Amino acid sequence: MRPKLIAFFALIIGFFTLSWGIVGHERINKAAVMALPQQLQVFFYNHIDFITQEASVPDIRKYALNYKDENPRHYFDMENFGSVDSIPQTMEAAKKKYDAKFLNDNGILPWYIEDMMAKLTKAFKDKNRAEILFLAADLGHYVGDAHMPLHTSANHDGQLSDQKGIHSLWESRLPELFAKNYKLNVPQAHYYEDVHKAVWDMINDTHSLAQPLLDIDKKLRTATPENQVFKMDTDGKVLKSKYNTAVFSEDYAKKLHEQLNGMVESQMKKAIEATASFWYTAWVNAGKPDLSDLDAPSVTQRNNQALKDDLLLFKKGDLFGLKNQND
């Protein structure tokens, strides 16, 4: 799929996606490229526009194309799986323990990330250029989802606590309003000795933020008049979007963002570092193949100075200064 077509579809779903939104996912993938070690970074930078724009394709499959298998890949309703010790370790074990409806309803995100890692490792071993790029970009999307606290909770949109709308407010609206001020520089990617442990540590860490997030929003909503929580129409009723969802006021979004005390930015930075580290780990586990011959030397040479310049900007946290920024 060509980048322009991807961008077109991404714009279509950007208004209703429940998954970091275009703002979040594109920045996570783009910054992850900048966090890679040099041996891997050169190849990824040659394709940074694709890696960035393809970040939203899993949501296109989910919403615009309605792929039936896509939906449960994006979440994991952890509370519904029982004690942590009882959760199956692999996708195969999960399918034996739970029926298809249960997994579709409650999600398969951590197992799917592990499966994607196995596929990406094979693509690196095979030096399959197209597969590496598609799988890496998709993996970045799911790792991004795994850092959104409500993607790990049964109360994923506050529907169980009278807080509907919190999901898209937290992961789409807040980044749209405030990501321009985020400093998204992170440490260089590191190797995961145990991919399985890394995935579940990530899920557990993210899930630990779900209830605090909901508590902060609940307290603020309770203390704020409805006409200040939401935008109101000319009749004094809560304004609804074209998707029939309540539209939060920018003032409420600002107050919530402040009370979350950096949570959105912190989770985005964790997602960037984890994405780069999973990519790097797959490459190392594939035997560190030389990818320099997958692109014409002229392509790498043409991008050489831009990469150096963008690395300097990235290290300052100035993601929006990247030469390849197309937002």
C-alpha positions in Angstrom: 0.0 0.0 0.0 1.5 3.3 -1.0 2.2 6.0 1.7 -0.4 8.5 0.2 -3.1 5.8 0.2 -2.2 4.9 3.8 -2.4 8.5 4.9 -5.8 8.9 3.2 -7.3 5.9 5.0 -5.7 7.1 8.2 -7.4 10.4 8.0 -10.7 8.7 7.5 -10.4 6.7 10.8 -8.6 9.4 12.7 -11.8 10.9 14.0 -13.1 7.7 15.7 -10.2 5.4 16.3 -9.8 4.2 19.9 -6.1 3.6 19.7 -3.7 6.5 20.5 -5.1 8.2 17.3 -2.9 9.1 14.4 -1.0 11.7 16.5 0.2 9.1 19.0 0.8 6.1 16.8 2.8 8.0 14.2 5.0 9.7 16.7 5.7 6.4 18.5 6.8 4.7 15.3 8.8 7.6 14.0 10.6 8.3 17.3 11.3 4.5 17.7 13.3 4.7 14.4 15.4 7.4 16.0 16.1 5.3 19.1 17.6 2.4 17.2 21.3 1.5 17.2 23.1 2.7 14.0 23.4 -0.7 12.4 19.6 -1.1 12.3 18.7 2.6 12.2 20.0 3.4 8.7 17.7 0.8 7.1 14.7 1.9 9.1 15.4 5.6 8.4 15.5 5.0 4.7 11.8 4.0 5.1 10.8 6.3 8.0 7.9 7.7 6.1 6.4 4.3 5.5 7.1 3.2 9.1 5.3 6.3 10.3 2.3 6.3 8.1 1.8 2.5 8.3 1.5 2.9 12.1 -2.3 3.4 11.7 -3.0 0.5 9.3 -4.0 -1.9 12.0 -6.8 0.5 12.9 -7.7 0.7 9.2 -8.1 -3.1 9.1 -10.1 -2.9 12.3 -12.5 0.0 11.5 -12.5 0.8 7.8 -12.0 -2.7 6.4 -13.7 -4.5 9.3 -11.3 -7.5 9.4 -13.0 -9.9 11.8 -9.7 -11.1 13.3 -8.3 -7.7 13.9 -10.3 -6.4 16.8 -9.0 -8.5 19.7 -5.4 -7.9 18.8 -5.7 -4.4 20.2 -6.6 -5.0 23.8 -6.5 -7.3 26.8 -9.2 -7.0 29.5 -6.9 -8.3 32.2 -9.5 -8.5 35.0 -11.6 -11.0 33.1 -8.7 -13.5 32.9 -8.5 -14.2 36.6 -5.3 -14.3 38.6 -2.1 -13.4 36.8 -0.7 -16.9 37.6 -3.6 -18.5 35.8 -3.2 -16.6 32.5 -1.9 -18.9 29.7 1.6 -18.3 28.5 1.0 -18.7 24.8 -1.7 -18.1 22.2 -2.1 -21.8 21.7 -2.6 -22.4 25.4 -5.1 -19.5 25.5 -7.1 -21.0 22.7 -7.3 -24.3 24.5 -8.4 -22.7 27.8 -10.9 -20.1 26.4 -13.4 -20.3 23.5 -13.2 -18.0 20.5 -16.0 -15.7 21.8 -14.2 -15.1 25.1 -10.9 -14.2 23.4 -12.7 -12.0 20.9 -14.5 -10.1 23.7 -11.5 -9.9 26.0 -8.6 -9.6 23.7 -5.3 -11.3 22.8 -2.9 -8.3 22.7 0.1 -9.7 24.7 0.1 -13.1 22.9 -0.3 -11.4 19.5 2.8 -9.2 20.2 4.8 -12.3 20.9 3.6 -13.9 17.7 4.5 -10.7 15.8 7.9 -10.8 17.3 8.4 -14.4 16.0 7.3 -13.3 12.5 9.5 -10.2 12.5 12.5 -12.3 13.6 12.0 -14.6 10.7 11.6 -11.7 8.3 15.0 -10.4 9.5 16.5 -13.9 9.0 15.1 -14.1 5.5 16.2 -10.5 4.8 12.7 -10.0 3.4 12.5 -6.2 3.0 8.8 -5.8 2.6 8.0 -8.2 5.5 10.4 -6.5 7.8 8.8 -3.1 7.1 5.2 -4.2 7.3 5.7 -6.3 10.5 7.8 -3.7 12.3 5.3 -1.0 11.6 2.4 -3.1 12.7 4.3 -4.3 15.8 4.8 -0.7 16.8 1.1 -0.1 16.7 0.3 -3.0 19.0 3.2 -2.1 21.4 1.6 1.4 21.4 -1.7 0.0 22.3 -0.1 -2.0 25.1 1.0 1.2 26.7 -2.6 2.7 26.8 -3.9 1.7 30.3 -7.5 1.3 29.2 -6.4 -1.2 26.5 -5.7 -3.5 29.4 -8.9 -3.0 31.3 -12.4 -4.4 31.1 -13.6 -0.9 32.0 -12.0 0.3 28.7 -14.1 3.3 28.1 -15.3 4.0 31.6 -18.6 2.3 30.7 -18.7 0.5 34.0 -18.2 3.6 36.1 -20.2 6.3 34.3 -17.1 7.8 32.6 -17.9 7.1 28.9 -15.6 8.8 26.5 -12.5 8.7 28.7 -10.8 6.3 26.3 -10.6 8.5 23.3 -10.2 11.6 25.4 -7.0 10.2 27.0 -5.3 8.6 24.0 -6.5 10.7 21.1 -7.7 14.1 22.2 -5.0 14.8 24.8 -2.2 14.0 22.4 -3.8 16.1 19.7 -3.9 19.0 22.1 -0.6 18.6 24.0 1.8 16.3 22.1 3.4 19.3 20.5 4.9 20.1 23.9 6.1 16.6 24.7 9.8 15.8 24.8 9.8 12.4 23.1 13.5 11.6 23.3 14.2 8.2 24.9 17.3 6.1 25.6 18.6 3.9 22.8 16.9 0.6 22.2 18.0 -2.3 24.4 18.0 -6.0 24.0 15.3 -8.1 25.7 16.8 -11.3 27.1 13.4 -12.8 27.5 10.7 -11.5 25.1 7.9 -13.2 26.9 8.8 -11.6 30.2 9.3 -8.2 28.5 5.8 -8.4 27.0 4.1 -9.3 30.3 6.1 -6.8 32.3 4.8 -4.2 29.9 1.2 -5.3 30.2 1.3 -5.4 34.0 3.0 -2.0 34.2 0.4 -0.5 31.9 -2.5 -2.1 33.7 -1.3 -0.7 37.0 -2.2 2.8 35.7 -5.8 2.0 34.6 -7.5 2.5 37.9 -5.5 5.6 38.9 -6.4 7.1 35.5 -10.1 6.4 36.0 -10.0 7.7 39.6 -8.5 11.0 38.5 -11.1 11.5 35.8 -13.9 10.5 38.1 -12.9 12.9 40.8 -12.5 15.8 38.3 -15.8 15.0 36.6 -17.6 14.9 39.9 -16.2 18.3 40.9 -16.9 20.0 37.5 -20.3 21.1 36.2 -21.5 19.2 33.2 -21.5 22.3 31.0 -17.7 22.7 31.8 -16.9 19.0 31.2 -18.5 18.9 27.8 -19.1 21.4 25.0 -22.7 22.5 24.9 -24.9 23.1 21.8 -27.1 26.2 21.3 -30.0 24.5 23.2 -27.8 24.0 26.2 -27.4 20.2 25.7 -24.2 18.2 25.6 -22.8 18.6 22.1 -22.4 15.3 20.3 -19.9 14.4 17.5 -21.1 12.9 14.2 -20.4 9.6 15.9 -22.9 10.4 18.6 -20.2 10.7 21.3 -20.1 13.6 23.8 -17.5 16.2 23.0 -15.3 17.2 25.9 -14.4 20.9 26.4 -10.8 21.9 25.8 -10.8 23.4 29.3 -11.7 20.0 30.8 -9.1 18.3 28.7 -6.5 20.7 29.9 -7.4 20.2 33.6 -7.4 16.4 33.2 -4.1 16.5 31.4 -2.6 18.5 34.2 -4.0 16.2 36.9 -2.7 13.1 35.1 0.7 14.7 35.9 2.6 13.6 32.7 1.0 10.2 32.4 0.2 10.5 28.6 3.7 11.7 27.7 5.3 9.1 30.0 3.4 6.2 28.4 4.1 7.5 24.9 7.8 7.6 25.8 7.7 4.1 27.2 6.0 2.9 24.0 8.7 4.5 21.9 11.5 2.8 23.8 9.7 -0.5 23.9 8.9 -0.4 20.2 12.6 0.3 19.3 13.7 -2.4 21.7 11.4 -5.1 20.3 12.6 -4.3 16.8 16.2 -4.4 17.9 15.6 -7.7 19.8 14.1 -9.4 16.8 17.0 -8.3 14.7 19.6 -9.6 17.2 17.7 -12.9 17.6 17.8 -13.2 13.8 21.6 -13.1 13.9 22.1 -9.4 13.3 21.8 -9.7 9.5 23.4 -7.0 7.4 20.5 -5.0 5.9 22.6 -2.5 4.0 22.2 -4.4 0.7 18.4 -4.2 0.9 18.4 -0.5 -0.4 20.3 1.0 -3.2 23.5 2.8 -1.9 22.2 6.0 -3.4 19.1 5.9 -1.2 21.2 5.6 2.0 23.7 8.2 0.8 20.8 10.6 0.0 19.4 10.2 3.5 22.7 10.3 5.4 22.8 14.0 6.3 19.1 14.2 7.1 19.5 11.3 9.5 22.4 13.1 11.3 20.4 16.3 11.5 17.3 14.5 12.8 19.2 12.6 15.4 20.5 15.9 16.9 16.9 17.2 17.0 15.6 13.9 18.5 18.2 13.9 21.2 16.9 17.3 22.3 13.3 15.9 22.4 12.3 18.0 19.3 10.3 15.3 17.5 8.4 17.9 15.5 11.6 19.3 14.1 12.3 16.1 12.2 13.0 16.7 8.6 10.7 13.8 7.6 7.9 15.2 9.8 4.7 15.3 7.6 2.1 16.2 10.2 
